[in-house]
């Protein structure tokens, strides 16, 4: 039995992680922590004002601390559901103690120090770990994840954006003179639990943000090896991401070519579902760990539709999927 802790457990993704890990037959969830100044410190995660749906399932207390020395004994796995600056600072501590770390933040997703200076506004201080980090896009980095000590779990937007495009790039079906245009809409849970007028449900309508400046754009482009135009939107719904991706394919490429490419890479991947005659909607994935992909081709113009639950395949479920791969369990254990 492997022992695990979750740092930053009071957030939406942290709570989903706690649920999955409690269900996992090979994992003992030992502790849940929050920041030392958190108002949630001392509460049970299943308290009424937090996640009462976890009552009787996960009733562990939220430990408010910045000192993990008393918690780290015999711990095998650490999940960091924390801000990127926090993950950057504390991940090396757990790694040096021999733990395997699954980081849900952006602190180690791109193996380039200059990336963080340009897009995150800080100088990365842990190049040795940045160089060793494996990007946890589970369906594509399976072998590397199996050997990694630090797995950087992709963001929700990058997961929904990359999964439809990577097979087409690998099979050289796209006309690269036109950059893929990704318009993706996220539910308000993607902004986290901390309230502001930007994410209070009654204040949200539908709006684009981060035009040409969102830090997920270079993450997506780097791991695709393909320049893109990425425009995120905040929608007035709770959970999920709906990505509409417009591409130009090479002359002569058919719908069968697109379908064959998607099936070539995903037919044996249990958490990817490819639609052949229709395209998916958010209702097909909310509360489930899947990414669903559909498409329509007209001439050389291709529209890809990708949907996922931003808290699950876009965060907690993919982290658990990576953990399952890393430790040799069936990759859907505790997820399905």
C-alpha positions as CSV (number, residue, x, y, z in Angstrom):
1,X,0.0,0.0,0.0
2,X,1.5,3.4,-1.1
3,X,1.0,6.4,1.2
4,X,0.0,9.7,-0.2
5,X,-0.7,13.3,0.9
6,X,-2.4,16.2,-0.9
7,X,-1.1,19.7,-0.5
8,X,-3.7,22.3,-1.3
9,X,-6.6,19.9,-0.6
10,X,-9.3,22.5,-0.1
11,X,-9.5,23.6,-3.7
12,X,-11.8,22.0,-6.2
13,X,-9.1,19.8,-7.8
14,X,-7.8,18.9,-4.4
15,X,-11.2,17.6,-3.2
16,X,-11.6,15.5,-6.4
17,X,-8.1,14.1,-5.8
18,X,-9.1,13.2,-2.2
19,X,-12.2,11.4,-3.5
20,X,-10.3,9.3,-6.1
21,X,-7.4,8.4,-3.8
22,X,-9.8,7.3,-1.1
23,X,-11.4,4.9,-3.6
24,X,-8.0,3.6,-4.8
25,X,-7.3,0.0,-3.6
26,X,-3.5,0.6,-3.6
27,X,-3.3,4.0,-2.0
28,X,-3.6,5.1,1.7
29,X,-4.5,8.8,1.8
30,X,-2.6,9.9,4.9
31,X,-3.1,13.7,5.1
32,X,-4.7,16.7,3.6
33,X,-3.0,20.1,4.0
34,X,-3.8,23.7,3.3
35,X,-1.7,26.9,3.6
36,X,-0.8,27.9,7.2
37,X,-3.1,31.0,7.0
38,X,-6.0,29.2,5.4
39,X,-9.4,29.7,7.0
40,X,-10.2,26.1,6.2
41,X,-7.4,24.8,8.5
42,X,-8.8,22.5,11.2
43,X,-12.0,21.7,9.4
44,X,-12.9,18.4,7.9
45,X,-12.9,18.4,4.2
46,X,-16.4,16.9,4.4
47,X,-17.7,19.8,6.5
48,X,-20.9,21.4,5.4
49,X,-19.2,24.7,4.2
50,X,-16.6,22.7,2.2
51,X,-17.5,19.4,0.5
52,X,-20.4,17.8,2.3
53,X,-20.7,15.3,-0.6
54,X,-17.6,13.7,0.8
55,X,-19.2,13.0,4.2
56,X,-18.6,9.4,5.1
57,X,-16.2,9.1,2.2
58,X,-13.4,11.4,3.1
59,X,-13.6,12.8,6.6
60,X,-9.9,13.8,7.0
61,X,-9.0,17.2,8.6
62,X,-7.4,19.9,6.6
63,X,-4.0,20.6,8.3
64,X,-2.9,24.2,8.0
65,X,0.9,24.1,7.8
66,X,4.0,25.2,6.0
67,X,6.1,22.6,7.8
68,X,5.7,19.1,6.3
69,X,8.5,17.4,8.3
70,X,6.0,15.7,10.7
71,X,3.9,14.5,7.7
72,X,6.5,13.2,5.4
73,X,7.7,10.1,7.1
74,X,7.1,7.0,4.9
75,X,5.2,9.1,2.3
76,X,5.6,7.7,-1.2
77,X,3.4,10.2,-3.2
78,X,2.7,13.9,-3.0
79,X,0.1,15.7,-5.0
80,X,0.5,19.4,-5.3
81,X,-2.8,21.1,-6.0
82,X,-1.3,24.5,-5.3
83,X,-0.5,27.8,-7.1
84,X,2.5,27.6,-9.4
85,X,4.7,29.8,-7.1
86,X,4.0,27.4,-4.2
87,X,4.7,24.3,-6.2
88,X,7.9,25.9,-7.4
89,X,9.1,26.5,-3.9
90,X,8.0,23.2,-2.2
91,X,8.3,20.5,-4.8
92,X,12.1,20.2,-4.4
93,X,11.6,19.5,-0.7
94,X,9.4,16.5,-1.3
95,X,11.6,15.3,-4.2
96,X,14.7,15.4,-2.1
97,X,12.9,13.3,0.5
98,X,12.4,10.6,-2.2
99,X,8.7,11.2,-2.8
100,X,7.2,11.0,-6.3
101,X,5.5,14.3,-6.9
102,X,2.5,15.0,-9.1
103,X,2.2,18.8,-9.6
104,X,-1.1,20.1,-10.9
105,X,0.3,23.7,-11.3
106,X,2.3,25.1,-14.1
107,X,5.6,25.3,-12.2
108,X,7.4,22.4,-14.1
109,X,5.4,22.0,-17.3
110,X,7.9,23.4,-19.8
111,X,11.6,22.4,-19.6
112,X,12.9,25.9,-20.1
113,X,13.9,28.5,-17.5
114,X,13.3,31.4,-19.9
115,X,9.7,30.2,-20.3
116,X,9.0,31.1,-16.7
117,X,10.7,34.5,-16.9
118,X,8.7,35.4,-19.9
119,X,5.2,34.0,-19.2
120,X,5.1,33.5,-15.4
121,X,7.0,36.6,-14.3
122,X,9.6,34.8,-12.1
123,X,13.0,33.3,-12.5
124,X,12.9,29.5,-12.1
125,X,15.2,28.5,-9.2
126,X,15.2,24.7,-9.7
127,X,16.6,24.0,-13.1
128,X,17.8,20.5,-12.1
129,X,14.2,19.5,-11.4
130,X,12.8,21.4,-14.3
131,X,15.1,19.4,-16.6
132,X,13.9,16.1,-15.0
133,X,10.2,16.9,-15.0
134,X,8.0,14.8,-17.3
135,X,4.9,16.4,-18.9
136,X,2.0,14.3,-17.8
137,X,-0.1,14.2,-20.9
138,X,-0.9,10.6,-20.1
139,X,-1.8,9.2,-23.5
140,X,1.3,10.6,-25.1
141,X,4.1,10.3,-22.5
142,X,3.2,6.9,-21.0
143,X,6.8,5.5,-21.1
144,X,8.4,8.6,-19.7
145,X,5.8,8.9,-16.9
146,X,6.7,5.3,-15.8
147,X,10.2,6.4,-15.0
148,X,9.6,9.9,-13.6
149,X,9.9,11.2,-10.1
150,X,8.3,14.6,-10.9
151,X,5.3,14.6,-13.2
152,X,3.9,18.0,-14.3
153,X,0.2,17.4,-14.9
154,X,-1.0,19.5,-17.9
155,X,-3.5,22.3,-17.5
156,X,-7.1,21.8,-18.4
157,X,-7.0,24.0,-21.5
158,X,-3.8,22.4,-22.8
159,X,-5.2,18.9,-22.4
160,X,-8.4,19.7,-24.3
161,X,-6.4,21.5,-27.0
162,X,-3.6,19.0,-27.5
163,X,-5.4,15.7,-27.5
164,X,-7.4,16.3,-30.7
165,X,-4.4,17.9,-32.6
166,X,-1.5,15.7,-31.7
167,X,-2.6,12.7,-33.9
168,X,-3.0,15.0,-36.9
169,X,0.4,16.6,-36.4
170,X,2.0,13.2,-35.9
171,X,0.4,11.9,-39.2
172,X,1.4,15.2,-41.0
173,X,-2.2,15.9,-42.1
174,X,-2.3,19.6,-41.3
175,X,-1.4,22.4,-43.7
176,X,0.9,24.3,-41.3
177,X,0.6,27.6,-43.2
178,X,-2.6,28.1,-41.1
179,X,-2.1,28.0,-37.4
180,X,-4.8,25.9,-35.6
181,X,-7.2,28.3,-34.0
182,X,-8.4,27.2,-30.6
183,X,-11.5,28.8,-29.0
184,X,-12.1,27.2,-25.6
185,X,-14.7,27.9,-23.0
186,X,-14.3,26.9,-19.4
187,X,-16.8,26.8,-16.5
188,X,-16.2,29.1,-13.5
189,X,-14.7,26.3,-11.4
190,X,-11.5,26.8,-13.5
191,X,-10.9,30.0,-11.7
192,X,-10.7,28.2,-8.3
193,X,-12.6,28.7,-5.0
194,X,-11.3,32.1,-4.1
195,X,-14.1,34.5,-4.9
196,X,-13.8,37.6,-7.0
197,X,-16.2,39.6,-9.2
198,X,-14.6,37.9,-12.2
199,X,-15.8,34.4,-11.2
200,X,-18.9,34.9,-9.0
201,X,-21.5,32.9,-10.9
202,X,-24.1,35.7,-11.1
203,X,-21.4,38.1,-12.5
204,X,-20.3,35.8,-15.3
205,X,-21.9,35.9,-18.7
206,X,-19.5,34.8,-21.5
207,X,-16.3,36.6,-22.2
208,X,-12.9,36.1,-23.8
209,X,-9.8,36.9,-21.8
210,X,-6.0,36.6,-22.1
211,X,-6.0,37.4,-25.9
212,X,-2.5,36.6,-27.2
213,X,-1.2,36.7,-23.6
214,X,-2.6,33.6,-21.8
215,X,0.3,31.5,-20.5
216,X,-1.4,28.3,-21.7
217,X,-0.8,29.4,-25.3
218,X,3.0,28.8,-25.1
219,X,2.5,25.6,-23.1
220,X,0.2,24.2,-25.9
221,X,2.5,25.4,-28.7
222,X,5.6,24.0,-27.1
223,X,4.3,20.5,-26.5
224,X,2.6,20.4,-29.9
225,X,5.6,21.7,-31.7
226,X,3.2,23.8,-33.7
227,X,2.3,27.5,-33.4
228,X,-1.4,28.1,-32.5
229,X,-3.9,30.9,-31.8
230,X,-5.5,30.2,-28.5
231,X,-8.4,32.2,-27.1
232,X,-9.9,31.2,-23.7
233,X,-13.4,32.2,-22.6
234,X,-15.1,32.1,-19.3
235,X,-18.7,30.7,-19.5
236,X,-21.6,30.9,-17.1
237,X,-21.6,27.2,-16.1
238,X,-19.9,25.3,-13.3
239,X,-17.6,22.7,-14.8
240,X,-16.2,21.6,-18.1
241,X,-14.2,22.8,-21.1
242,X,-15.5,22.9,-24.6
243,X,-12.8,23.5,-27.2
244,X,-13.6,24.3,-30.9
245,X,-10.5,24.0,-33.0
246,X,-10.3,25.2,-36.6
247,X,-7.5,23.9,-38.9
248,X,-6.5,23.6,-42.5
249,X,-5.6,20.1,-43.7
250,X,-3.4,19.3,-46.6
251,X,-5.0,18.9,-50.0
252,X,-6.5,15.4,-50.5
253,X,-6.9,14.6,-46.8
254,X,-10.3,13.0,-46.2
255,X,-12.6,12.4,-43.2
256,X,-11.4,8.8,-43.1
257,X,-7.8,10.0,-42.8
258,X,-8.8,12.1,-39.8
259,X,-10.7,9.3,-38.2
260,X,-8.0,6.8,-38.9
261,X,-5.4,9.1,-37.3
262,X,-7.5,9.6,-34.1
263,X,-8.2,5.9,-33.9
264,X,-4.6,5.0,-34.5
265,X,-3.5,6.8,-31.3
266,X,-6.6,6.5,-29.2
267,X,-8.4,3.2,-29.9
268,X,-6.6,1.5,-27.0
269,X,-6.7,4.6,-24.7
270,X,-9.6,4.1,-22.2
271,X,-10.1,7.7,-21.3
272,X,-10.3,9.1,-24.9
273,X,-13.6,8.6,-26.8
274,X,-13.6,9.4,-30.5
275,X,-17.0,10.3,-32.2
276,X,-17.4,9.0,-35.7
277,X,-20.7,10.5,-36.9
278,X,-21.4,13.3,-34.4
279,X,-19.6,15.5,-32.1
280,X,-19.6,15.7,-28.3
281,X,-21.2,18.1,-25.8
282,X,-20.2,19.0,-22.3
283,X,-23.0,16.8,-20.8
284,X,-21.1,13.7,-22.1
285,X,-18.1,14.3,-19.8
286,X,-19.2,16.3,-16.7
287,X,-18.3,14.2,-13.7
288,X,-16.4,11.7,-15.8
289,X,-12.6,11.4,-16.5
290,X,-12.9,11.3,-20.3
291,X,-11.9,13.6,-23.1
292,X,-14.3,13.2,-26.0
293,X,-13.3,14.2,-29.5
294,X,-15.4,14.8,-32.7
295,X,-14.8,16.5,-36.0
296,X,-16.3,17.8,-39.2
297,X,-14.3,18.2,-42.5
298,X,-15.4,20.4,-45.4
299,X,-12.9,20.6,-48.2
300,X,-9.7,21.4,-46.5
301,X,-11.3,23.1,-43.6
302,X,-11.4,21.0,-40.4
303,X,-13.3,21.7,-37.2
304,X,-12.4,19.6,-34.2
305,X,-14.5,19.5,-31.0
306,X,-13.0,18.5,-27.7
307,X,-14.8,18.3,-24.4
308,X,-13.6,17.4,-20.9
309,X,-14.4,18.1,-17.2
310,X,-11.8,20.7,-16.3
311,X,-11.5,19.4,-12.8
312,X,-11.2,15.7,-13.8
313,X,-9.4,15.0,-17.1
314,X,-8.2,18.5,-16.9
315,X,-6.8,18.1,-13.4
316,X,-7.5,15.5,-10.8
317,X,-8.3,12.5,-12.9
318,X,-5.3,13.0,-15.2
319,X,-3.1,13.3,-12.1
320,X,-4.5,9.9,-10.8
321,X,-4.1,8.4,-14.3
322,X,-0.5,9.5,-14.3
323,X,0.0,8.0,-10.8
324,X,-1.5,4.7,-12.0
325,X,0.9,4.6,-15.0
326,X,3.9,5.5,-12.8
327,X,3.3,2.7,-10.3
328,X,2.1,0.0,-12.7
329,X,-1.6,0.0,-11.9
330,X,-4.3,-0.2,-14.5
331,X,-4.5,3.5,-15.6
332,X,-8.3,3.7,-14.9
333,X,-8.0,2.4,-11.3
334,X,-10.3,4.4,-9.1
335,X,-11.4,6.5,-12.1
336,X,-14.0,4.2,-13.6
